């Protein structure tokens, strides 16, 4: 110790240094606890290839534990602002939960029908009968060629979401 530093100053500097190191270590630990696990981040995105989907036969996929309905529309199915256009094909992409109470509707011939309370949705995902208050919800997605990646917001998603917001 130098002649200008007394014992009390040295203890004060030592305490400040230990407190600074301890505070920094605790902040690093808290940030690691707040960040999502890599498995959670990986589960947030799902890639779906739309090329093998047959027209008129909806497919069900899982994203974040929710069923996702994807229907490739046939030529005789009505067109909607909600349709996702990829090349010449039109698709309906929807979270497959009834907007009334969250049941999973089943595809019956040309519409989704909820067995719980009789709600019906057309091939575009709009409610056409029963208690559902709004159309099927739309999962965020982005288009990459003939695949879609669920979990990202893209211009296509924002366009359809803006249309759905006017329908509510």
C-alpha positions as CSV (number, residue, x, y, z in Angstrom):
1,X,0.0,0.0,0.0
2,X,1.1,3.5,-0.7
3,X,1.5,6.1,1.9
4,X,-1.6,8.0,0.6
5,X,-3.9,4.9,0.9
6,X,-5.0,3.9,4.4
7,X,-6.4,0.7,5.5
8,X,-10.1,1.9,5.3
9,X,-9.7,3.0,1.7
10,X,-8.2,-0.3,0.7
11,X,-11.1,-2.2,2.3
12,X,-13.5,0.0,0.5
13,X,-11.9,-0.5,-2.9
14,X,-11.7,-4.3,-2.3
15,X,-15.4,-4.4,-1.4
16,X,-16.4,-2.4,-4.5
17,X,-14.3,-4.8,-6.7
18,X,-15.9,-7.9,-5.2
19,X,-19.4,-6.4,-5.5
20,X,-18.8,-5.4,-9.1
21,X,-17.7,-8.9,-10.1
22,X,-20.5,-10.5,-8.2
23,X,-23.1,-8.2,-9.8
24,X,-21.8,-8.9,-13.3
25,X,-21.9,-12.7,-12.6
26,X,-25.4,-12.5,-11.3
27,X,-26.5,-10.5,-14.4
28,X,-25.0,-13.1,-16.7
29,X,-26.8,-15.9,-14.8
30,X,-30.2,-14.0,-14.9
31,X,-29.9,-13.5,-18.7
32,X,-29.2,-17.2,-19.3
33,X,-32.3,-18.0,-17.2
34,X,-34.5,-15.6,-19.2
35,X,-33.4,-16.8,-22.6
36,X,-35.5,-19.6,-24.1
37,X,-33.9,-23.0,-24.4
38,X,-32.6,-24.0,-27.8
39,X,-35.2,-26.8,-27.9
40,X,-37.9,-24.2,-27.4
41,X,-36.5,-21.9,-30.2
42,X,-36.3,-24.9,-32.6
43,X,-39.9,-25.9,-31.8
44,X,-41.1,-22.4,-32.7
45,X,-40.6,-22.9,-36.5
46,X,-42.1,-25.6,-38.6
47,X,-41.4,-26.1,-42.3
48,X,-44.2,-27.6,-44.5
49,X,-43.8,-28.6,-48.1
50,X,-47.0,-27.7,-50.0
51,X,-46.1,-29.6,-53.2
52,X,-47.3,-33.1,-52.2
53,X,-50.7,-31.8,-50.8
54,X,-53.6,-33.1,-53.0
55,X,-56.3,-30.7,-54.0
56,X,-59.5,-30.9,-51.9
57,X,-57.9,-33.0,-49.2
58,X,-56.8,-31.0,-46.2
59,X,-53.7,-32.0,-44.3
60,X,-53.1,-31.5,-40.6
61,X,-49.7,-30.5,-39.2
62,X,-48.6,-29.6,-35.7
63,X,-47.0,-26.2,-34.8
64,X,-46.4,-25.3,-31.1
65,X,-48.8,-28.0,-30.0
66,X,-51.7,-26.6,-32.2
67,X,-53.2,-28.3,-35.3
68,X,-52.6,-26.5,-38.5
69,X,-55.0,-27.1,-41.4
70,X,-53.7,-26.7,-44.9
71,X,-56.1,-27.1,-47.7
72,X,-55.1,-27.0,-51.4
73,X,-58.3,-25.6,-53.0
74,X,-59.9,-27.2,-56.1
75,X,-61.0,-25.1,-59.0
76,X,-64.7,-25.2,-58.0
77,X,-64.0,-23.9,-54.4
78,X,-64.7,-20.2,-54.0
79,X,-61.9,-17.8,-54.1
80,X,-61.2,-15.6,-51.0
81,X,-58.9,-12.8,-49.9
82,X,-57.7,-15.2,-47.3
83,X,-56.2,-17.6,-49.9
84,X,-52.5,-18.0,-50.1
85,X,-51.5,-18.1,-53.8
86,X,-48.4,-20.0,-54.7
87,X,-48.0,-20.2,-58.4
88,X,-51.3,-21.4,-59.9
89,X,-52.4,-23.1,-56.6
90,X,-54.6,-21.6,-53.8
91,X,-54.2,-22.7,-50.2
92,X,-56.1,-22.1,-47.0
93,X,-53.7,-22.0,-44.0
94,X,-55.4,-21.9,-40.6
95,X,-54.9,-22.8,-36.9
96,X,-57.3,-25.8,-36.7
97,X,-59.1,-24.8,-33.5
98,X,-62.8,-23.7,-33.4
99,X,-62.9,-20.0,-32.4
100,X,-65.9,-20.8,-30.2
101,X,-64.4,-23.1,-27.5
102,X,-61.2,-24.4,-29.1
103,X,-62.4,-27.8,-30.3
104,X,-60.7,-29.4,-33.3
105,X,-63.2,-29.5,-36.2
106,X,-63.2,-32.4,-38.7
107,X,-63.3,-32.1,-42.5
108,X,-66.7,-33.3,-43.8
109,X,-66.9,-33.4,-47.6
110,X,-66.6,-29.6,-48.3
111,X,-66.3,-27.9,-44.9
112,X,-64.9,-28.2,-41.4
113,X,-67.5,-29.1,-38.9
114,X,-67.1,-28.8,-35.1
115,X,-68.7,-31.7,-33.3
116,X,-69.0,-29.8,-30.0
117,X,-71.6,-27.2,-30.8
118,X,-72.2,-27.6,-34.6
119,X,-70.0,-24.8,-35.8
120,X,-69.1,-24.9,-39.5
121,X,-66.3,-23.3,-41.5
122,X,-66.1,-23.2,-45.3
123,X,-62.9,-24.2,-47.2
124,X,-61.6,-20.6,-46.8
125,X,-61.8,-20.9,-43.0
126,X,-64.8,-18.5,-42.6
127,X,-67.5,-19.4,-40.1
128,X,-70.7,-20.2,-42.0
129,X,-73.0,-21.7,-39.2
130,X,-73.2,-22.0,-35.5
131,X,-71.6,-20.2,-32.5
132,X,-68.0,-19.5,-33.7
133,X,-67.6,-15.7,-33.5
134,X,-64.9,-15.4,-36.2
135,X,-63.0,-17.3,-38.9
136,X,-60.2,-19.7,-38.1
137,X,-57.1,-17.9,-36.8
138,X,-54.1,-17.5,-39.0
139,X,-50.6,-18.8,-37.9
140,X,-47.7,-16.5,-38.8
141,X,-45.8,-17.9,-41.8
142,X,-43.4,-17.0,-44.6
143,X,-43.3,-18.5,-48.1
144,X,-40.1,-20.0,-49.5
145,X,-40.8,-21.4,-52.9
146,X,-43.3,-24.2,-52.5
147,X,-42.8,-24.5,-48.7
148,X,-44.1,-22.4,-45.9
149,X,-42.3,-21.8,-42.6
150,X,-44.6,-21.3,-39.6
151,X,-43.5,-18.9,-37.0
152,X,-42.3,-16.0,-39.1
153,X,-44.3,-13.0,-40.2
154,X,-44.0,-12.3,-44.0
155,X,-45.7,-9.8,-46.3
156,X,-48.1,-12.6,-47.5
157,X,-49.1,-13.3,-43.8
158,X,-49.6,-9.6,-43.1
159,X,-51.8,-9.1,-46.1
160,X,-54.1,-12.0,-45.1
161,X,-54.0,-11.0,-41.4
162,X,-55.1,-7.4,-42.4
163,X,-58.0,-8.8,-44.4
164,X,-59.0,-11.0,-41.4
165,X,-58.9,-8.0,-39.1
166,X,-61.5,-6.3,-41.2
167,X,-63.7,-9.4,-41.0
168,X,-63.8,-9.6,-37.2
